Every structure is written in structure tokens, then in C-alpha cells.
């Protein structure tokens, strides 16, 4: 894998570190449900799924 693709994965991990940080998580801490689940759970699992999908695309596309 080339250096720039490794850098993309590092940037993705930094963004996920920020996305799953407590101050940002507290913005979504609400008792209102979305699809029957609390909003914070939907946010956490959708961010997690997003990071898995993006890292899969980076690795699949640029793996040498």
C-alpha cells in the first residue's frame, strides 16, 4: 500500500476519534427515538458503519 493511502486511513481514524468524542456524542444524547432506537445509538453505529465502509473502499481500491 502506498504512503498516501495509508495517510487516508490515518485521516479517517482521526475523524472517527473526533466523531466518537464525548462532547460530540452529548449533542446526540436525546430521549427521542429514531426508527425505535435512541438517537445516540443510531449515531454511533452509523458512524462506525461509515468508517468500516470507507476503510474497506480505500483498502480494496488501493491495495497493491
C-alpha positions in Angstrom: 0.0 0.0 0.0 1.3 3.4 -0.9 2.0 6.1 1.6 -0.8 8.4 0.5 -3.4 5.6 1.0 -2.0 4.9 4.5 -2.4 8.7 5.1 -6.1 8.4 4.1 -6.6 5.7 6.7 -4.9 7.8 9.3 -7.1 10.8 8.5 -10.2 8.5 8.7 -9.1 7.3 12.1 -8.6 10.9 13.3 -12.0 11.8 12.1 -13.6 8.9 13.9 -11.7 9.8 17.0 -13.3 13.2 16.8 -16.7 11.8 15.8 -16.8 9.5 18.8 -15.5 12.1 21.3 -17.7 12.8 24.4 -18.6 16.5 23.5 -19.9 15.5 20.1 -21.7 12.4 21.5 -23.5 14.6 24.0 -25.1 16.5 21.2 -27.0 13.4 20.2 -27.9 12.3 23.7 -31.6 12.7 23.5 -34.6 10.6 24.6 -36.3 11.0 21.2 -36.3 7.7 19.2 -35.3 7.4 15.6 -36.6 4.2 14.0 -37.4 3.0 17.5 -33.8 3.4 18.8 -32.3 6.3 20.8 -30.6 8.8 18.5 -27.2 8.3 20.2 -27.2 4.6 19.2 -28.1 5.4 15.6 -25.3 8.0 15.5 -22.7 5.7 17.0 -23.5 2.7 14.8 -23.9 4.7 11.6 -20.5 6.4 12.2 -19.0 3.0 12.9 -20.6 1.6 9.7 -19.4 4.6 7.7 -15.8 4.2 8.9 -15.8 0.5 8.0 -17.2 1.2 4.5 -14.7 3.9 3.8 -11.8 1.9 5.0 -12.9 -1.1 3.0 -13.1 1.1 -0.1 -9.6 2.5 0.5 -8.1 -0.9 1.1 -9.9 -2.7 -1.7 -9.2 0.0 -4.3 -5.6 0.8 -3.5 -4.2 -2.4 -2.2 -1.0 -3.3 -4.1 
